[in-house]
Amino acid sequence: MTRTAGTKITVDGSGFVHNTGAVNESIDGNKTLSGNTTFTGTTAVNNTTVTGTASSISTGNGLTSGQALNVSTGTSTFSTGTGASRGFFYGGATDSYAGATTIASTGNFTGTLVALTADRTTAGTVLGISAENLTSGKAIDVALGTLYSGTSDAQGTIGAVNVRAKNFTGNIFNVSASGAGGPNSNLANFQSTQLAGQVLNVNATSLTTGKAVAVTLGTQGTGLYVNTAVGYGGAGNNLINLQVDGGDRFKVDGQGNATIAGTLGVTGATTLSSTLDVTGDLRVATSKFTVAASSGNTTVAGTLGVTGAGAFSSSLGVTGDFAVATNKFNVTAATGNTTVAGTLGVTGAGTFSSTLGVTGDFAIATNKFNVAAGTGNTTVAGTFGATGAGTFSSTLGVAGDFAVATNKFTVASGTGNTAVAGTLTSTGDLTVGASKLTVNATSGNTAIAGTLTLSPLTSAGILTNNASGVVSSLANSSGSNGNVLTLVGGVPAWAAPTGTASNVVFITANNATWAPSSGTLALFVECIGGGGGGGGVNGAASSSAWAGGGGGGAYSAAYVSSPAASYAITIGGGGAGGAGAANGTAGTDTIVGSICTADGGAGGFQMSAGTTANFTLGGLGGLASNGVGNITKINGGAGGSSSRASGSLGVSGNGGDSFLGTGGQGKVAAGTGGAGNVYGGGGGGAASTANGNQTGGAGAAGVVRITEFK
């Protein structure tokens, strides 16, 4: 032992030798302090070890509620960590950040400066921070410079504040507050002056049934709030942008414009204050209201209520019953029967192919033609012209003079005098001028208030008249059963029939001239128009299309009692099937001179490839109203409509039938439509379920069939 001048050397109870008094002393070598040891003043532990531990505190394995290390500043109001010791971020020098407890390093290390290791604990707290009265300070303060660029390491993504876990069932990062927050307070605040990158990035690529971000509210508050500075906008800037595999699915730009790539499902009421732009198909409840993006075709499964004016630039296709304001205007889908509760105003020509049913009063131009619904009384303000037969089931009341074809049948209203230029036939009671002329339909009893002069008729027969207008009778008894009426020397007479159906001719050559064979007395001519072609379809991957069938040709028949020397004949051609997404072409008319014409069938409608439910109409059959024939005229059968259920399922329409030929077969699988069958059958619609166009079936050509009577 060496004593330094001015000091005392003592040996304490533990056997340590040391100086006493206010002196600094060093203890060399490994020293162990047992029991409670108190150091006063500044104590420094210096160890130049490279791989060892400079200072180690161990409590053994028996610590329960004690403390391995306790550092307390008491009630000191220290300012360490402020001013020059706040560090570089707050204006201090590099390596200057200090605190009441400071662990510092000036080396460029790659290890961990402070490690808290507790791999065995399950419910304890590894790092606890308590700051009950903290108001404007910081419980944790992390300051970084401009060089930080850490994004990942061998274990995955990293950050300046890095929290990692393996399999877990609880909360890895939790920020909670049990008290009420102020109006401008934030439980978690992310603020950055960066120009690129993400302020908050959530990566959950392995997520299956959970939620990447979940927001739960009570009965009030805003779940997600986004606000920008004035002038926000421009291309590429969006308040919200939801993507799948890099493609936009839902996007809202700075002007509030929303773009939706998929289906917008709305379960409640929706109010739109401006235009709703939809670039794809629009569907409500799958099939209740659909609009096809490619064609604009709209399907309404229920009732379409229109409170304002409706303008249609093309056909309005309705497959079910059609009603306006419940019962104001109704069309029955099955029959086409139409009911009009109010006035039906028609500014152009009206053509009716069947009965026009009116349940209320009927008026044309206010008072020009009126029918009272309650009584059926009819008033005609002008001339009543009837070109065909007229049948009256009740009384025909005429207040003024009555005339048919000027002078063919006249009744003077003042006297009841009646003049009949031809034969008078009536199936119902006939009354002129109340009592001037009456004929009972049941008995034939006739009452004439004026003068009617007839030659005496003594036996049943047919009324005839000579050139002077004198009426006589061709008695039935002058002939025999089976006799026909003919002319003998220009005078009507009964005679045995001499002609029979001896020759039937089918004509299929177009632009032919046909002459009756020798000895032909009369002809029965039948015409069939050409069938319409079936609609075509285009093909697309994972899509399907199903076209409508073409209409069948119409039928017309005529009887010719005095055949001409020859007739020019045109055979109606069958319409071609549509190629790709094109309608089939119409069949053309079959014509025999001026005595017989049969209308061709219309082409079937096309369908474009798609995946949503859709339907397409078949072509109309040839119209009887467009034909010529004095025996009968019959419409051709309409082509069948098509239907698409999905991108792979559907059915195309069959071709319409004619009087003599059936339509081509539709398709339930991809392929060209079936050709129409002879004669005049419409072509079947085409179908596709993949890439590649398909062509509709061709309509069959028409025909002329002539029966010669000799």
Buried (B, 14 or more C-beta within 10 A) or exposed (E): EEEEEEBEEEEEEEEEEEBEEEEEEEEEEEEEEEEEEEEEEEEEEEEEEEEEEEEEEEEEEEEEEEEEEEEEEEEEEEEBBEEEBBBBEBEBEEEBBBBEEEEEEEEEEEEEEEEEEEEEEEEEEEEEEEEEEEEEEEEEEEEEEEEEEEEEEEEEEEEEEEEEEEEEEEEEEEEEEEEEEEEEEEEEEEEEEEEEEEEEEEEEEEEEEEEEEEEEEEEEEEEEEEEEEEEEEEEEEBBEBEEEEEEEEBBBBEEEEBBBBEEEEEEEEEEEEEEEEEEBBBBBEEEEBBBBEEBEBEBBBEEBEEEEEEEEEEEEEEEEEBBBEEEEBBBEEEEEEBBBBEEBEEEEEEEEEEEEEBEBEBBBEEEEBBBEEEEEEEEEEEEEEEEEEEEEEEBBEBEEEBBBEEEEBBBBBEEBBBEBBEEBEBEBBBBBBBEBBBBEEEEEEEEBBBEEEEEEEEEEBBBEBEEEEEBBBBBBEEBEEEBEEEEEEEEEEBEEEEEEEEEEBEBEEBEEEBEBEEEBBBBBBBBBBBBBBBBBBBBBEEBBBBBBBBBBBBBBBBBBEEBEEEBEBBBBBBBBBBBBBBBBBBBBBBBBBEBBBBBBBBBBBBBBBBBBBBBBBBBBBBBBEBBBBEEEBBBBBBBBBBBBBBBBBBBBBBBBBBBBBBBBBBBEEBBBBBBBBBBBBBBBBBBBBBEEBBBBBBBBBBBBBBBBBB
